[in-house]
Amino acid sequence: MTFPTTTPGTRPRNVAAAVVAAALIALGLGADAARADQPSQSEVIVAKGGIVRFQHNGDILKAKDTRRDSYGVLARLALTREQTLGLALDPSSRGSGQTKNLNVREGRIVYLQMCYQDHRGNNVRCSGFERAVA
């Protein structure tokens, strides 16, 4: 089980998008979304066994297991490593995943994490925490 790099929700995905973003910054448009020191508002973690997503618009947390194996996928949204705001668990790849609607204060920095879980509910392996903004 490996966890590749994450896919932030608002960062450019290709050269054309980067050129457009640079042009907007040069014109003074869209500067808030393009600041490198600010975390993305939405965040996605994609791995071979699943996908977890935090969507800032509506504070939606989603977990989707994409591999038929003995592990489920857990999405964890937290304020700190110790203080969890919400969990979404997809125990098998046979369904459409699990979605949780949360109520997080606007502008609050939150952290998304993805874990593989065994059939007993034990975390087998977890990704690092990725920053997002509610």
N, C-alpha and C positions, 0 to 999 in steps of 0.2 A: 504494500500500500504506500503510495507516494502522494504527496501534496504538492502540486505545481504552484507556480506563482499565481496570485489572485488576479481577478479581472475587475478593476474598479469600475464603478458605474458611470463616471463622467469624464474619464481620461480619454484622450484620443487613441484610437485603435489602429490607425494607419497613417501613412505619410500625408495623404490628402487632408485628413482631419487635423493633423498637426499644423499644416500650412494654414488652414482656415482659422484655427485657434490663434496662431501667431498673428495673423492679419487682424483679427478681432482685438487682440491685446494691443497691437500697435495703434489701432483706432480708438482705444479706450473703451471698447465694448466687451462685455462678458469677462471682465477682469476678475470678478469674484470667483467664477467657476474655474478659472484657469490658474489660480495661484498655487504654486507648487507646495507651499507650506501648509495648505489647508487639506484635510482629508476629503475624500469623495463623499457626497451625500449618500448615495446608495453604494452597496458593496456586494460582490459576488465572489464565492470561492468555488472553483471547479476542480474536481479530482477525478481519477479513473472510476471511482465507485459512487460518486454522487455530486450534487450541486446544492449549495446553500446560498440564500440571498436575503439581504435586508434592503427593502425598498423604503426610502425615507418618506416618500409621498404616501401617507396613510399608515406609516410605521408597520409594514408588513414583513413578517419573518417567514421564510419558506425553506423546507428541506425536501430533497428529492433523491431517493436511492436509484441509481441507474445501472447497477450491476447485480446480476443474480448470483449471490454468494451468501454466506451465512451471516453477513453483517448488515446492520441498518445504518442510516445516516441521521445524525443529530445536528441541528442548527442551534447555536447558543448566542444570544445577544446579551451583552453585559455592560455595566457601567465601569466596573473594575474586574480584575481576575476573580475576585471573591463575590461580587455582587451581581447576580444574574437577573436580568429583566424579563427574559422569556426564553422558552425552549420550543422547538418544533422537531418532531421525530417522525421519520419515515422508516418503519421497520423492515420493509421489503420493497423490491422493485416492481411489484405487481400492481401497485396503485398509482395514483396521480400525485402522491406526496402529501405533505401536511403544511397547512398555512395557518399562521397565528396573527391576529390583529392586535397590536400593542398600542399603548398610549404613552408616548415618550415626549417630554417637554421639547418644543421646537428649538433647534440649534444646539441641543445637547450632544456631546461627543459620546459615541457608543462603540462597542467592539464586537465584531462578528467572529465566531469560531465554528469550525466543522469538526465533528468527531465521528469515527466509525464505532458502532456499538455491537456487542455480541448479543445472542438471544436472551441473555440474563439481564441486559441493561447496563453492562459494564463497558466503559469507554476503553477501546482497544488501542486507538491512536487518534490524536487530535492535531489539527493545524495550529499555527500561531494565531494571534488575534489581529484582525484587520480593522482599522479605524473607519468610521463612517459618521455622518451627522444626521440626527433625527430631524 
